[in-house]
Amino acid sequence: DSGRLEAAREAFTESLALRDHLLKIVGDTPQAMRDFSASLVHLGQIEQFSGRLEAAQESLSKAVALHRRLVVEVGNTPQALRDLSISLSNLGNIENDSDRLEAARADFTESLALDRRILSVVGETPEALRDLSVSLVNLAQNEHKSGRLDIAREAFSESIALNWRLAAVLGETPQALRDLSASLNSLGQIERDNGALELAREAFAESLTFYRRSMKVVSATPQALRDLVVGLENLGTIEQSTGNLEAAREQFFESLTLQRRLLAVVGETPQAVRDLYLALENIGIIERELGHTDAAQAAFSESAELRLRLENASQPVKADR
């Protein structure tokens, strides 16, 4: 909540001041610079979570500058290059969220080049492969947002190939399965936006398969349930768009069941309630298109009730006079 974020912000601001003081005492040693940069990153992330994107960008830009100096100080070691790549990626994410797409693209492109360089030095370690895959996803999402769908597709496809290799090396770990599912899901979104609905269906269906396998490994955690819901909703939407209404209904009903299960786990958070009433709206639309009037009305009524409950909960309480 906002109180905890503000407390974290104060703690990281104090830590940053102490790191800065230490840096002035001991000088620009590599360790002191790393510690100062880490505090800048932590503060930047808190600012990002709090919605203060300009402040976040300022902190993360300073972290990038420090990591550039570190590379000069210690040389092009894999760790120094990786730290710089991660800092560039963090900064790019802030710029992407702020719709500074060209600046984000430049940072993501540089981060990707660094990760390729690291891979050429250390070989195909799991860490190097995953870092490269994440950088490809960051760039692909930026290209997608910028409307460059062909470039985005190419980057997502390379990321998927890397995730397959990671799964082969590590086995079906939760992280490997989730990364593969997410990349396939993103590729499906690209194909959908490009009008290639059959290719989108294939990607979404394969992504859904891996989301299911991931949930078997980690059990029904909130994150695993949300991932599976996303996969079902995406596939259901494609089935609906192509006129496969019964198939869409099946996906949406399973998604609705999972949404109710998720609500029981996490409680009536605004996000959980919102997701549930949207899932009910999807059911209502499908039932109406299938001519199931009573079922459609029941779904729409429950959705409206949840929406009203959420709106009432968000209204400020008036003090008695």
Rosetta silent file (secondary structure, phi, psi, omega in degrees, C-alpha in Angstrom):
SEQUENCE: DSGRLEAAREAFTESLALRDHLLKIVGDTPQAMRDFSASLVHLGQIEQFSGRLEAAQESLSKAVALHRRLVVEVGNTPQALRDLSISLSNLGNIENDSDRLEAARADFTESLALDRRILSVVGETPEALRDLSVSLVNLAQNEHKSGRLDIAREAFSESIALNWRLAAVLGETPQALRDLSASLNSLGQIERDNGALELAREAFAESLTFYRRSMKVVSATPQALRDLVVGLENLGTIEQSTGNLEAAREQFFESLTLQRRLLAVVGETPQAVRDLYLALENIGIIERELGHTDAAQAAFSESAELRLRLENASQPVKADR
SCORE:     score description
SCORE:     0.000 S_00000001
   1 L     0.000  177.280 -174.479    0.000    0.000    0.000 S_00000001
   2 H   -64.623  -35.526  179.032    0.977    3.683   -0.183 S_00000001
   3 H   -63.732  -42.492  179.637    2.141    3.783    3.450 S_00000001
   4 H   -68.725  -37.920  177.903    4.540    0.889    2.978 S_00000001
   5 H   -64.024  -40.673 -179.846    5.847    2.356   -0.267 S_00000001
   6 H   -67.058  -37.968  177.319    6.520    5.693    1.415 S_00000001
   7 H   -64.655  -41.443  177.773    8.327    3.946    4.278 S_00000001
   8 H   -64.754  -39.943  179.173   10.438    2.023    1.769 S_00000001
   9 H   -61.185  -44.089  178.985   11.148    5.242   -0.126 S_00000001
  10 H   -63.430  -40.444 -179.750   12.365    6.939    3.065 S_00000001
  11 H   -65.372  -44.276 -179.298   14.556    3.948    3.942 S_00000001
  12 H   -70.880  -31.836  175.873   16.158    3.785    0.491 S_00000001
  13 H   -64.929  -41.846  176.638   16.639    7.572    0.432 S_00000001
  14 H   -64.662  -43.011  177.618   18.492    7.335    3.757 S_00000001
  15 H   -60.047  -40.956 -179.568   20.540    4.398    2.451 S_00000001
  16 H   -63.385  -41.324  179.111   21.407    6.406   -0.656 S_00000001
  17 H   -63.101  -40.078  178.452   22.608    9.343    1.467 S_00000001
  18 H   -66.294  -41.899  178.195   24.823    7.008    3.503 S_00000001
  19 H   -62.803  -39.758  179.597   26.249    5.402    0.351 S_00000001
  20 H   -64.123  -42.459  178.000   26.946    8.847   -1.069 S_00000001
  21 H   -61.596  -44.369  179.540   28.718    9.866    2.144 S_00000001
  22 H   -62.651  -39.537 -179.959   30.798    6.679    2.070 S_00000001
  23 H   -61.061  -37.273  179.885   31.699    7.293   -1.579 S_00000001
  24 H   -71.230  -28.551 -179.376   33.086   10.708   -0.652 S_00000001
  25 H   -79.189  -49.544 -173.029   35.160    9.190    2.140 S_00000001
  26 H   -91.748  -12.907 -177.902   36.660    6.157    0.386 S_00000001
  27 L    88.111 -178.722 -175.509   36.621    7.547   -3.135 S_00000001
  28 L   -81.076   61.883  174.507   35.350    5.968   -6.332 S_00000001
  29 L   -75.574  152.759  179.261   36.277    2.391   -5.514 S_00000001
  30 H   -55.106  -41.918 -177.530   34.450   -0.245   -7.577 S_00000001
  31 H   -67.880  -41.823  179.455   32.647   -1.628   -4.521 S_00000001
  32 H   -64.084  -38.363  178.386   31.530    1.787   -3.289 S_00000001
  33 H   -66.941  -39.988  177.818   30.256    2.650   -6.762 S_00000001
  34 H   -62.582  -45.388 -178.763   28.374   -0.664   -6.987 S_00000001
  35 H   -62.813  -42.625  179.408   26.761   -0.104   -3.590 S_00000001
  36 H   -63.721  -41.924  178.728   25.747    3.451   -4.497 S_00000001
  37 H   -63.306  -41.457  179.692   24.306    2.246   -7.792 S_00000001
  38 H   -60.401  -40.882  177.954   22.332   -0.514   -6.042 S_00000001
  39 H   -65.605  -38.208  176.733   20.734    2.084   -3.748 S_00000001
  40 H   -61.978  -41.926 -179.869   19.859    4.233   -6.767 S_00000001
  41 H   -64.467  -45.655 -179.779   18.199    1.236   -8.445 S_00000001
  42 H   -61.305  -43.555  179.033   16.193    0.360   -5.331 S_00000001
  43 H   -64.930  -41.341  178.629   15.018    3.955   -4.941 S_00000001
  44 H   -60.355  -39.732  179.538   14.165    4.117   -8.642 S_00000001
  45 H   -66.940  -39.297  176.919   12.048    0.973   -8.388 S_00000001
  46 H   -64.135  -42.549  177.800   10.137    2.377   -5.399 S_00000001
  47 H   -61.727  -38.421  178.931    9.513    5.615   -7.308 S_00000001
  48 H   -64.163  -47.586  179.878    8.269    3.547  -10.253 S_00000001
  49 H   -61.534  -30.539 -179.435    5.852    1.537   -8.084 S_00000001
  50 L   -83.652   -2.559  179.465    4.613    4.818   -6.599 S_00000001
  51 L    83.833    7.063  178.811    3.924    6.224  -10.067 S_00000001
  52 L   -92.356   77.453 -170.289    6.648    8.885   -9.837 S_00000001
  53 H   -70.070  -34.258  179.049    8.179    8.051  -13.171 S_00000001
  54 H   -65.885  -42.158  177.717   10.296   11.187  -13.579 S_00000001
  55 H   -65.747  -39.349  177.691   11.944   10.614  -10.204 S_00000001
  56 H   -61.968  -44.777 -179.303   12.438    6.943  -11.075 S_00000001
  57 H   -62.232  -39.010  179.109   14.034    7.877  -14.385 S_00000001
  58 H   -61.851  -46.971 -179.782   16.404   10.295  -12.633 S_00000001
  59 H   -63.359  -44.956 -176.297   17.598    7.632  -10.173 S_00000001
  60 H   -72.259  -29.787  175.124   18.011    4.952  -12.833 S_00000001
  61 H   -65.138  -39.800  176.928   19.829    7.320  -15.202 S_00000001
  62 H   -64.556  -38.111  178.505   22.359    7.975  -12.429 S_00000001
  63 H   -63.449  -41.812  177.690   22.722    4.213  -11.923 S_00000001
  64 H   -60.902  -45.071 -179.791   23.458    3.746  -15.648 S_00000001
  65 H   -60.390  -40.951  177.982   26.094    6.513  -15.510 S_00000001
  66 H   -63.975  -41.199 -179.496   27.765    4.822  -12.522 S_00000001
  67 H   -69.231  -30.088  173.795   27.836    1.451  -14.268 S_00000001
  68 H   -65.037  -41.575  177.708   29.428    3.055  -17.326 S_00000001
  69 H   -64.966  -36.892  178.852   32.153    4.410  -15.051 S_00000001
  70 H   -63.015  -40.086  178.339   32.553    0.982  -13.485 S_00000001
  71 H   -61.479  -39.232  177.473   33.141   -0.587  -16.896 S_00000001
  72 H   -65.708  -40.953 -177.069   35.886    1.979  -17.477 S_00000001
  73 H   -68.595  -49.027 -171.167   37.379    1.298  -14.020 S_00000001
  74 H  -101.853   -8.748 -178.603   37.353   -2.520  -13.987 S_00000001
  75 L    92.252  179.116 -176.175   37.280   -3.266  -17.713 S_00000001
  76 L   -82.048   57.175  176.606   34.821   -5.259  -19.792 S_00000001
  77 L   -74.814  152.749  178.218   34.331   -8.052  -17.281 S_00000001
  78 H   -54.647  -39.268 -178.068   31.164  -10.117  -17.679 S_00000001
  79 H   -68.169  -42.541  179.771   29.850   -8.871  -14.315 S_00000001
  80 H   -64.749  -41.063  178.192   30.466   -5.203  -15.102 S_00000001
  81 H   -66.268  -38.966  179.825   28.830   -5.582  -18.512 S_00000001
  82 H   -66.133  -42.520  178.704   25.882   -7.445  -16.977 S_00000001
  83 H   -60.535  -41.443  178.085   25.360   -4.760  -14.342 S_00000001
  84 H   -65.131  -42.493  179.663   25.341   -2.103  -17.070 S_00000001
  85 H   -61.073  -43.881 -179.693   22.926   -4.146  -19.174 S_00000001
  86 H   -64.923  -40.133  178.482   20.503   -4.566  -16.270 S_00000001
  87 H   -63.238  -42.585  177.596   20.671   -0.835  -15.485 S_00000001
  88 H   -63.023  -40.121  178.621   19.916    0.031  -19.105 S_00000001
  89 H   -63.202  -44.075  178.174   17.013   -2.422  -19.077 S_00000001
  90 H   -61.138  -43.895  179.457   15.581   -0.849  -15.892 S_00000001
  91 H   -65.019  -42.323  178.975   15.865    2.624  -17.388 S_00000001
  92 H   -60.386  -37.640  178.806   14.303    1.442  -20.651 S_00000001
  93 H   -64.165  -39.741  176.988   11.304    0.034  -18.793 S_00000001
  94 H   -63.889  -45.464 -179.535   10.673    3.406  -17.146 S_00000001
  95 H   -64.115  -37.603  176.971   10.979    5.196  -20.488 S_00000001
  96 H   -62.099  -44.812  179.705    8.637    2.671  -22.084 S_00000001
  97 H   -64.758  -27.727 -179.425    6.051    3.274  -19.343 S_00000001
  98 L   -91.027    6.470 -178.559    6.438    7.027  -19.908 S_00000001
  99 L    62.973   24.784  170.814    5.914    6.587  -23.681 S_00000001
 100 L   -92.356   69.966 -165.848    9.455    7.773  -24.406 S_00000001
 101 H   -67.916  -37.523 -179.313    9.640    4.934  -26.872 S_00000001
 102 H   -70.487  -38.925  176.231   12.704    5.948  -28.886 S_00000001
 103 H   -63.833  -42.871  177.541   14.770    6.536  -25.753 S_00000001
 104 H   -61.626  -42.249 -179.149   13.616    3.159  -24.408 S_00000001
 105 H   -60.244  -41.836  179.108   14.450    1.514  -27.727 S_00000001
 106 H   -62.475  -43.159 -179.996   17.996    2.899  -27.594 S_00000001
 107 H   -68.424  -41.997  178.552   18.522    1.577  -24.053 S_00000001
 108 H   -64.694  -38.960 -179.973   17.012   -1.822  -24.836 S_00000001
 109 H   -64.684  -42.643  178.020   19.120   -2.120  -27.989 S_00000001
 110 H   -65.813  -41.545  177.840   22.315   -1.340  -26.071 S_00000001
 111 H   -60.244  -42.385  179.314   21.336   -3.783  -23.313 S_00000001
 112 H   -63.272  -42.481  178.911   20.723   -6.478  -25.923 S_00000001
 113 H   -62.389  -38.883  178.193   24.122   -5.871  -27.542 S_00000001
 114 H   -65.324  -41.707 -179.709   25.804   -6.203  -24.137 S_00000001
 115 H   -66.563  -35.212  175.103   24.001   -9.480  -23.413 S_00000001
 116 H   -65.451  -39.283  179.766   25.096  -10.881  -26.787 S_00000001
 117 H   -64.625  -43.519  178.889   28.653   -9.844  -25.969 S_00000001
 118 H   -61.718  -44.088 -179.575   28.500  -11.534  -22.558 S_00000001
 119 H   -59.898  -37.213 -179.670   27.146  -14.734  -24.106 S_00000001
 120 H   -69.091  -22.874 -179.297   30.043  -14.801  -26.562 S_00000001
 121 H   -90.111  -48.194 -172.500   32.482  -14.594  -23.635 S_00000001
 122 H   -93.213  -11.732 -177.456   30.962  -16.880  -20.984 S_00000001
 123 L    85.039 -175.635 -173.327   29.198  -19.319  -23.293 S_00000001
 124 L   -83.937   64.953  172.515   25.615  -20.587  -23.032 S_00000001
 125 L   -75.689  155.238  177.796   25.202  -20.531  -19.283 S_00000001
 126 H   -55.504  -40.815 -179.056   21.586  -20.493  -18.020 S_00000001
 127 H   -64.577  -43.853 -178.786   22.054  -16.969  -16.683 S_00000001
 128 H   -67.267  -38.834  178.035   23.483  -15.641  -19.947 S_00000001
 129 H   -65.105  -44.023 -178.513   20.755  -17.316  -22.011 S_00000001
 130 H   -69.043  -40.383  177.626   17.971  -15.955  -19.804 S_00000001
 131 H   -58.224  -42.814  179.507   19.467  -12.458  -19.731 S_00000001
 132 H   -65.924  -40.776  178.763   19.554  -12.443  -23.525 S_00000001
 133 H   -61.825  -44.197  179.726   15.986  -13.732  -23.707 S_00000001
 134 H   -62.803  -41.489  178.931   14.750  -10.994  -21.326 S_00000001
 135 H   -63.854  -38.966  176.551   16.521   -8.311  -23.365 S_00000001
 136 H   -63.697  -40.878  178.279   14.896   -9.609  -26.541 S_00000001
 137 H   -64.467  -43.229  178.571   11.469   -9.501  -24.880 S_00000001
 138 H   -58.473  -47.105 -179.901   12.052   -5.926  -23.685 S_00000001
 139 H   -66.080  -41.385 -178.873   13.010   -4.799  -27.176 S_00000001
 140 H   -62.478  -41.829  179.359   10.162   -6.758  -28.771 S_00000001
 141 H   -64.724  -37.381  176.879    7.582   -5.177  -26.457 S_00000001
 142 H   -65.612  -44.359  179.241    8.942   -1.749  -27.298 S_00000001
 143 H   -64.176  -38.129  177.114    8.808   -2.466  -31.040 S_00000001
 144 H   -61.548  -47.822 -179.529    5.260   -3.793  -30.628 S_00000001
 145 H   -63.011  -30.688  179.852    4.192   -0.648  -28.793 S_00000001
 146 L   -84.519   -4.294  177.708    5.832    1.435  -31.535 S_00000001
 147 L    87.188    8.776  178.788    3.932   -0.459  -34.228 S_00000001
 148 L   -93.703   76.941 -169.179    6.958   -2.211  -35.724 S_00000001
 149 H   -68.478  -36.497 -178.893    5.333   -5.637  -35.677 S_00000001
 150 H   -65.296  -41.448  178.747    7.774   -7.463  -37.959 S_00000001
 151 H   -67.557  -40.545  178.467   10.762   -6.481  -35.814 S_00000001
 152 H   -61.066  -44.204  179.749    8.818   -7.375  -32.665 S_00000001
 153 H   -59.901  -43.871 -179.107    7.923  -10.789  -34.107 S_00000001
 154 H   -61.240  -43.153 -179.193   11.569  -11.503  -34.965 S_00000001
 155 H   -67.931  -42.980  178.017   12.722  -10.617  -31.435 S_00000001
 156 H   -63.005  -39.426  179.947    9.981  -12.672  -29.759 S_00000001
 157 H   -62.932  -40.883  177.572   10.786  -15.640  -32.020 S_00000001
 158 H   -66.388  -38.929  177.767   14.459  -15.506  -31.026 S_00000001
 159 H   -61.724  -40.967  178.734   13.446  -15.255  -27.364 S_00000001
 160 H   -62.425  -42.556  179.191   11.253  -18.351  -27.739 S_00000001
 161 H   -61.358  -40.681  177.955   14.140  -20.281  -29.282 S_00000001
 162 H   -65.926  -39.501  179.596   16.356  -19.304  -26.329 S_00000001
 163 H   -66.995  -33.359  173.206   13.676  -20.322  -23.843 S_00000001
 164 H   -61.922  -43.855  179.533   13.426  -23.731  -25.513 S_00000001
 165 H   -64.689  -38.983  177.759   17.181  -24.127  -25.068 S_00000001
 166 H   -63.844  -42.841  179.050   16.915  -23.064  -21.441 S_00000001
 167 H   -62.737  -34.985  178.842   14.147  -25.591  -20.802 S_00000001
 168 H   -68.684  -34.318 -178.690   16.329  -28.272  -22.383 S_00000001
 169 H   -79.167  -46.461 -172.166   19.242  -27.345  -20.099 S_00000001
 170 H   -92.114  -15.754 -169.954   17.356  -26.732  -16.841 S_00000001
 171 L    83.504 -176.154 -175.135   14.397  -29.022  -17.288 S_00000001
 172 L   -84.074   67.946  173.966   10.827  -27.865  -16.748 S_00000001
 173 L   -74.675  156.842  178.196   11.491  -25.457  -13.906 S_00000001
 174 H   -54.855  -41.887 -178.199    8.711  -22.985  -13.039 S_00000001
 175 H   -67.230  -42.923 -179.380   10.782  -20.071  -14.363 S_00000001
 176 H   -63.827  -42.732  179.438   11.687  -21.807  -17.626 S_00000001
 177 H   -65.707  -41.725 -178.597    8.064  -22.814  -18.252 S_00000001
 178 H   -67.289  -41.615  178.596    6.754  -19.345  -17.400 S_00000001
 179 H   -61.054  -43.547 -179.579    9.312  -17.609  -19.625 S_00000001
 180 H   -65.334  -43.942  178.676    8.432  -19.876  -22.531 S_00000001
 181 H   -60.497  -45.780 -176.791    4.695  -19.375  -21.985 S_00000001
 182 H   -64.567  -40.456  179.298    5.051  -15.599  -21.756 S_00000001
 183 H   -65.806  -42.073  177.315    7.124  -15.374  -24.950 S_00000001
 184 H   -64.606  -38.973  178.306    4.629  -17.513  -26.860 S_00000001
 185 H   -63.382  -41.722  178.491    1.769  -15.427  -25.500 S_00000001
 186 H   -65.404  -39.306  176.730    3.507  -12.233  -26.642 S_00000001
 187 H   -62.571  -39.917  176.782    4.085  -13.726  -30.087 S_00000001
 188 H   -59.785  -38.741  178.565    0.377  -14.545  -30.239 S_00000001
 189 H   -64.849  -39.098  177.537   -0.447  -10.901  -29.508 S_00000001
 190 H   -62.451  -47.439 -178.501    1.815   -9.801  -32.369 S_00000001
 191 H   -64.061  -39.264  178.113    0.148  -12.225  -34.793 S_00000001
 192 H   -62.076  -47.488 -178.231   -3.301  -11.131  -33.597 S_00000001
 193 H   -66.968  -23.412  178.912   -2.507   -7.446  -34.066 S_00000001
 194 L   -88.572   -0.372  178.462   -1.124   -8.260  -37.511 S_00000001
 195 L    83.845    4.439  179.832   -4.404   -9.982  -38.453 S_00000001
 196 L   -90.841   76.519 -169.693   -2.839  -13.463  -38.623 S_00000001
 197 H   -69.040  -33.491  178.538   -5.492  -15.071  -36.416 S_00000001
 198 H   -67.304  -41.293  176.821   -4.619  -18.711  -37.156 S_00000001
 199 H   -65.781  -37.459  177.131   -0.975  -18.089  -36.231 S_00000001
 200 H   -62.941  -42.985  178.979   -2.173  -16.234  -33.130 S_00000001
 201 H   -59.613  -44.739  179.849   -4.353  -19.200  -32.164 S_00000001
 202 H   -59.895  -45.857 -178.853   -1.400  -21.582  -32.514 S_00000001
 203 H   -65.825  -44.395  179.738    0.838  -19.387  -30.346 S_00000001
 204 H   -64.722  -39.662 -179.953   -1.840  -18.844  -27.685 S_00000001
 205 H   -65.314  -41.646  179.089   -2.712  -22.543  -27.594 S_00000001
 206 H   -68.130  -40.571  176.763    0.932  -23.531  -27.152 S_00000001
 207 H   -58.899  -43.476 -179.482    1.397  -20.841  -24.502 S_00000001
 208 H   -61.929  -38.213  177.847   -1.651  -22.162  -22.643 S_00000001
 209 H   -58.656  -43.013 -178.229   -0.194  -25.667  -22.661 S_00000001
 210 H   -75.845  -31.343  173.877    2.933  -24.448  -20.892 S_00000001
 211 H   -62.235  -39.096  178.019    0.955  -22.321  -18.421 S_00000001
 212 H   -64.929  -43.276  179.773   -0.910  -25.508  -17.452 S_00000001
 213 H   -65.229  -36.131  178.251    2.350  -27.430  -17.052 S_00000001
 214 H   -64.018  -41.264 -178.477    3.778  -24.599  -14.974 S_00000001
 215 H   -67.515  -30.671  176.209    0.803  -24.684  -12.601 S_00000001
 216 H   -65.265  -32.525 -179.036    1.277  -28.422  -12.101 S_00000001
 217 H   -76.301  -43.975 -173.249    4.843  -27.710  -10.979 S_00000001
 218 H   -99.591   -5.008 -173.818    4.143  -24.787   -8.631 S_00000001
 219 L    71.192 -173.331 -171.018    0.520  -25.635   -7.689 S_00000001
 220 L   -85.614   65.803  173.160   -2.240  -23.033   -7.750 S_00000001
 221 L   -72.526  158.376  176.871   -0.319  -19.959   -6.621 S_00000001
 222 H   -54.422  -41.466  179.986   -1.971  -16.587   -7.363 S_00000001
 223 H   -64.575  -43.076  179.796    0.622  -15.895  -10.070 S_00000001
 224 H   -64.646  -39.239  177.481    0.099  -19.287  -11.715 S_00000001
 225 H   -64.383  -43.806  179.416   -3.679  -18.793  -11.637 S_00000001
 226 H   -62.589  -43.226  179.940   -3.363  -15.309  -13.178 S_00000001
 227 H   -59.247  -45.228 -178.740   -1.041  -16.613  -15.894 S_00000001
 228 H   -65.864  -38.347  176.633   -3.468  -19.380  -16.789 S_00000001
 229 H   -59.805  -46.107  179.416   -6.378  -16.922  -16.831 S_00000001
 230 H   -58.998  -45.204  179.234   -4.478  -14.681  -19.273 S_00000001
 231 H   -60.929  -43.657  179.517   -3.766  -17.658  -21.517 S_00000001
 232 H   -66.140  -42.503 -179.432   -7.401  -18.776  -21.512 S_00000001
 233 H   -64.167  -42.562  179.852   -8.739  -15.267  -22.141 S_00000001
 234 H   -63.955  -44.774  179.241   -6.377  -14.704  -25.071 S_00000001
 235 H   -67.243  -40.916  178.635   -7.238  -18.007  -26.711 S_00000001
 236 H   -61.027  -39.081  179.494  -10.951  -17.492  -26.030 S_00000001
 237 H   -64.859  -39.527  177.388  -10.868  -14.059  -27.649 S_00000001
 238 H   -65.849  -43.219  178.844   -9.268  -15.502  -30.798 S_00000001
 239 H   -60.800  -40.840  179.007  -11.860  -18.295  -30.944 S_00000001
 240 H   -64.504  -42.950 -178.122  -14.595  -15.705  -30.576 S_00000001
 241 H   -63.932  -29.709 -177.829  -13.094  -13.506  -33.315 S_00000001
 242 L   -97.523    8.876  174.476  -12.995  -16.426  -35.735 S_00000001
 243 L    85.223    6.721  178.551  -16.567  -17.523  -34.983 S_00000001
 244 L   -88.391   72.787 -168.982  -15.695  -20.589  -32.884 S_00000001
 245 H   -68.696  -37.277  178.976  -18.168  -19.610  -30.188 S_00000001
 246 H   -65.298  -41.004  177.484  -18.429  -22.958  -28.408 S_00000001
 247 H   -64.577  -41.929  178.346  -14.637  -23.156  -28.134 S_00000001
 248 H   -62.037  -42.701 -179.933  -14.540  -19.558  -26.877 S_00000001
 249 H   -59.494  -41.714  179.377  -17.267  -20.344  -24.333 S_00000001
 250 H   -61.677  -45.073 -179.761  -15.227  -23.265  -23.020 S_00000001
 251 H   -65.109  -44.076 -177.040  -12.110  -21.100  -22.551 S_00000001
 252 H   -67.510  -35.844  178.565  -14.041  -18.260  -20.922 S_00000001
 253 H   -67.562  -40.159  176.937  -15.876  -20.583  -18.516 S_00000001
 254 H   -64.964  -40.303  177.138  -12.616  -22.144  -17.360 S_00000001
 255 H   -60.544  -42.809  179.576  -11.175  -18.660  -16.943 S_00000001
 256 H   -61.616  -42.949  177.986  -14.211  -17.634  -14.882 S_00000001
 257 H   -59.200  -42.480  179.149  -13.796  -20.657  -12.616 S_00000001
 258 H   -68.188  -35.740  178.542  -10.152  -19.724  -12.050 S_00000001
 259 H   -64.006  -40.318  177.963  -11.073  -16.086  -11.392 S_00000001
 260 H   -65.352  -40.331  179.172  -13.470  -17.176   -8.647 S_00000001
 261 H   -63.950  -40.601  179.712  -10.771  -19.414   -7.219 S_00000001
 262 H   -65.365  -40.922  178.557   -8.268  -16.551   -7.314 S_00000001
 263 H   -61.035  -38.308  178.986  -10.713  -14.239   -5.542 S_00000001
 264 H   -66.804  -29.141 -178.415  -11.077  -16.818   -2.776 S_00000001
 265 H   -81.233  -48.122 -172.137   -7.279  -16.922   -2.389 S_00000001
 266 H   -95.606  -10.342 -176.465   -6.367  -13.226   -2.521 S_00000001
 267 L    85.457  178.631 -175.480   -9.611  -11.748   -1.224 S_00000001
 268 L   -82.279   64.438  173.180  -11.722   -9.015   -2.788 S_00000001
 269 L   -71.981  153.984  178.382   -8.870   -6.823   -3.998 S_00000001
 270 H   -53.479  -41.429 -178.779   -9.883   -4.200   -6.597 S_00000001
 271 H   -66.435  -42.699 -179.005   -7.927   -6.046   -9.291 S_00000001
 272 H   -65.382  -41.396  178.998   -9.454   -9.437   -8.464 S_00000001
 273 H   -66.733  -43.220  179.233  -13.003   -8.022   -8.436 S_00000001
 274 H   -60.739  -45.820 -179.627  -12.407   -6.137  -11.680 S_00000001
 275 H   -61.485  -37.162 -179.224  -11.016   -9.234  -13.390 S_00000001
 276 H   -69.123  -42.797 -179.346  -14.006  -11.268  -12.242 S_00000001
 277 H   -70.648  -29.247  174.392  -16.626   -8.841  -13.533 S_00000001
 278 H   -69.114  -37.854  177.119  -14.801   -8.590  -16.872 S_00000001
 279 H   -63.025  -39.562  177.500  -14.734  -12.397  -17.094 S_00000001
 280 H   -66.491  -36.004  175.907  -18.491  -12.442  -16.463 S_00000001
 281 H   -62.742  -41.827  177.388  -18.995   -9.863  -19.210 S_00000001
 282 H   -59.379  -44.014  178.035  -17.125  -12.149  -21.622 S_00000001
 283 H   -61.390  -44.757 -179.279  -19.408  -15.019  -20.642 S_00000001
 284 H   -60.089  -41.884 -179.503  -22.474  -12.825  -21.088 S_00000001
 285 H   -64.693  -45.026 -179.752  -21.422  -11.754  -24.581 S_00000001
 286 H   -63.796  -45.214 -179.835  -20.723  -15.340  -25.684 S_00000001
 287 H   -61.692  -40.566  178.354  -23.982  -16.641  -24.235 S_00000001
 288 H   -63.765  -42.015  179.440  -25.889  -13.858  -25.986 S_00000001
 289 H   -66.137  -28.375  178.195  -24.193  -14.627  -29.304 S_00000001
 290 L   -85.038   -3.186  179.573  -25.129  -18.282  -28.852 S_00000001
 291 L    84.847   12.117 -179.870  -28.760  -17.318  -28.180 S_00000001
 292 L   -90.934   79.174 -170.009  -28.646  -18.334  -24.504 S_00000001
 293 H   -62.471  -46.065 -176.897  -30.586  -15.290  -23.281 S_00000001
 294 H   -64.743  -43.505  179.610  -31.158  -16.341  -19.672 S_00000001
 295 H   -64.442  -40.448  178.641  -27.545  -17.372  -19.143 S_00000001
 296 H   -61.612  -45.443 -178.763  -26.335  -14.122  -20.719 S_00000001
 297 H   -62.961  -40.393  179.145  -28.606  -12.063  -18.461 S_00000001
 298 H   -62.097  -42.747 -179.793  -27.420  -13.908  -15.357 S_00000001
 299 H   -66.476  -44.703  179.822  -23.771  -13.247  -16.245 S_00000001
 300 H   -63.663  -38.426 -179.340  -24.379   -9.578  -17.040 S_00000001
 301 H   -65.618  -44.925  178.927  -26.337   -9.106  -13.799 S_00000001
 302 H   -65.174  -39.116  178.353  -23.590  -10.598  -11.644 S_00000001
 303 H   -60.985  -44.951 -179.673  -20.988   -8.545  -13.517 S_00000001
 304 H   -63.953  -38.054  178.706  -22.955   -5.327  -12.925 S_00000001
 305 H   -63.855  -43.042  179.016  -23.331   -6.158   -9.227 S_00000001
 306 H   -66.809  -40.437  178.924  -19.568   -6.656   -8.852 S_00000001
 307 H   -61.621  -43.817  179.056  -18.809   -3.473  -10.785 S_00000001
 308 H   -63.781  -40.543  178.952  -21.161   -1.498   -8.505 S_00000001
 309 H   -61.635  -40.658  179.890  -19.586   -3.063   -5.420 S_00000001
 310 H   -67.441  -42.266  179.405  -16.137   -2.023   -6.631 S_00000001
 311 H   -63.674  -41.243  179.118  -17.281    1.527   -7.412 S_00000001
 312 H   -65.679  -37.501 -179.675  -18.878    1.883   -3.981 S_00000001
 313 H   -67.054  -27.883 -176.959  -15.751    0.577   -2.277 S_00000001
 314 H   -87.534   -7.092  179.747  -13.632    3.181   -4.070 S_00000001
 315 L   -75.375  135.932  177.468  -15.848    6.113   -2.985 S_00000001
 316 L   -65.590  143.759  179.474  -14.386    8.212   -0.167 S_00000001
 317 L   -80.313  126.407  179.935  -16.228    7.953    3.121 S_00000001
 318 L   -82.866  133.918  179.129  -17.881   11.235    4.104 S_00000001
 319 L   -75.939  144.899  175.960  -17.339   12.319    7.689 S_00000001
 320 L   -70.917  143.671  179.175  -20.398   13.020    9.825 S_00000001
 321 L   -98.206    0.000    0.000  -20.907   16.678   10.664 S_00000001
